[in-house]
Amino acid sequence: MPDSFISHGDAYIFGIDGTITGCSVQSVQRKKSFANTTEVVNENGNRVHKRYDDVDDAITIELIPKAAGFTEPVAGTKLVWKSVNYIVESVDDKREAKGFVRYTLACVKPQYVNVA
Protein backbone atom coordinates (compact mmCIF):
# COMPACT_ATOMS: atom_id res chain seq x y z
CA MET A 1 0.00 0.00 0.00
CA PRO A 2 1.49 3.39 -0.93
CA ASP A 3 2.31 6.06 1.65
CA SER A 4 -0.62 8.36 1.01
CA PHE A 5 -3.63 9.71 2.79
CA ILE A 6 -7.02 11.11 1.97
CA SER A 7 -8.12 14.39 3.46
CA HIS A 8 -11.44 16.18 3.17
CA GLY A 9 -12.25 19.69 4.31
CA ASP A 10 -9.96 22.60 5.15
CA ALA A 11 -6.17 22.35 5.15
CA TYR A 12 -4.47 22.56 8.58
CA ILE A 13 -0.88 22.66 9.77
CA PHE A 14 0.11 19.23 11.05
CA GLY A 15 3.12 17.99 12.96
CA ILE A 16 6.33 19.53 14.22
CA ASP A 17 8.49 21.74 12.04
CA GLY A 18 11.92 21.22 13.62
CA THR A 19 14.36 18.53 14.72
CA ILE A 20 17.02 17.86 17.35
CA THR A 21 19.83 15.40 16.69
CA GLY A 22 19.53 12.03 18.44
CA CYS A 23 15.89 12.21 19.49
CA SER A 24 12.29 12.37 18.36
CA VAL A 25 10.59 15.65 19.20
CA GLN A 26 7.09 14.94 20.52
CA SER A 27 5.76 18.44 21.11
CA VAL A 28 6.79 22.09 21.02
CA GLN A 29 5.03 24.93 22.80
CA ARG A 30 6.02 28.55 22.12
CA LYS A 31 5.21 31.56 24.27
CA LYS A 32 6.17 35.23 23.97
CA SER A 33 5.85 37.40 27.05
CA PHE A 34 7.25 40.57 28.58
CA ALA A 35 10.02 40.06 31.15
CA ASN A 36 9.96 43.69 32.28
CA THR A 37 6.73 45.44 33.17
CA THR A 38 6.38 48.62 35.20
CA GLU A 39 3.30 50.41 36.52
CA VAL A 40 2.66 53.97 37.62
CA VAL A 41 -0.13 54.63 40.09
CA ASN A 42 -1.58 57.99 41.05
CA GLU A 43 -2.25 59.35 44.54
CA ASN A 44 -5.48 57.33 44.77
CA GLY A 45 -3.70 54.06 43.98
CA ASN A 46 -5.19 53.81 40.49
CA ARG A 47 -2.95 52.51 37.75
CA VAL A 48 -2.51 55.30 35.21
CA HIS A 49 0.32 53.87 33.11
CA LYS A 50 1.82 50.49 32.32
CA ARG A 51 5.06 49.92 30.39
CA TYR A 52 5.98 46.63 28.71
CA ASP A 53 9.51 45.83 27.58
CA ASP A 54 12.03 43.03 27.07
CA VAL A 55 10.18 40.30 25.19
CA ASP A 56 11.10 36.73 26.12
CA ASP A 57 10.66 34.14 23.36
CA ALA A 58 10.21 30.90 25.30
CA ILE A 59 9.77 27.34 24.06
CA THR A 60 9.05 24.09 25.84
CA ILE A 61 10.14 20.98 23.94
CA GLU A 62 9.22 17.42 24.87
CA LEU A 63 11.43 14.74 23.33
CA ILE A 64 12.21 11.03 23.43
CA PRO A 65 15.94 10.24 23.12
CA LYS A 66 17.16 7.61 20.69
CA ALA A 67 19.43 4.84 22.02
CA ALA A 68 22.43 6.20 20.09
CA GLY A 69 23.49 9.72 19.17
CA PHE A 70 21.69 11.57 21.95
CA THR A 71 23.47 13.98 24.28
CA GLU A 72 21.58 14.67 27.50
CA PRO A 73 20.68 18.37 27.67
CA VAL A 74 22.09 20.50 30.51
CA ALA A 75 20.51 23.62 32.03
CA GLY A 76 22.41 26.79 31.11
CA THR A 77 23.59 25.56 27.72
CA LYS A 78 22.57 26.73 24.25
CA LEU A 79 19.94 24.96 22.17
CA VAL A 80 19.31 25.85 18.53
CA TRP A 81 15.72 25.45 17.37
CA LYS A 82 14.71 26.59 13.87
CA SER A 83 17.87 28.73 13.57
CA VAL A 84 17.23 30.59 16.86
CA ASN A 85 19.65 30.30 19.80
CA TYR A 86 17.87 29.59 23.10
CA ILE A 87 19.16 29.15 26.64
CA VAL A 88 18.07 25.89 28.28
CA GLU A 89 16.63 27.03 31.62
CA SER A 90 15.47 23.67 32.96
CA VAL A 91 15.54 19.98 32.06
CA ASP A 92 12.89 17.55 33.33
CA ASP A 93 13.75 13.86 33.02
CA LYS A 94 10.73 11.54 33.20
CA ARG A 95 11.07 7.76 33.38
CA GLU A 96 8.30 5.25 33.90
CA ALA A 97 7.94 1.48 34.02
CA LYS A 98 5.83 1.15 30.87
CA GLY A 99 7.03 4.02 28.75
CA PHE A 100 9.93 5.69 27.04
CA VAL A 101 12.30 8.11 28.73
CA ARG A 102 11.08 11.66 28.08
CA TYR A 103 12.83 14.97 28.50
CA THR A 104 11.06 18.29 28.73
CA LEU A 105 13.26 21.32 28.02
CA ALA A 106 12.21 24.83 29.05
CA CYS A 107 14.20 27.30 26.94
CA VAL A 108 14.22 31.08 26.53
CA LYS A 109 15.61 33.67 24.13
CA PRO A 110 15.66 36.99 25.99
CA GLN A 111 15.25 40.01 23.70
CA TYR A 112 18.44 41.86 24.64
CA VAL A 113 20.71 38.91 25.48
CA ASN A 114 23.09 37.58 22.84
CA VAL A 115 22.93 33.79 23.17
CA ALA A 116 26.22 32.60 21.73
Buried (B, 14 or more C-beta within 10 A) or exposed (E): EEEEEEEEEEEEEEEEEEEBEBBBBBEBEEEEEEBEEEEEEEEEEEEEEEEEEEBBBBBBBBBBBEEEEBEEBEEEEEBEBEEEBBBBEEBEEEEEEEEEBBBBBBBBBBEEEEBE
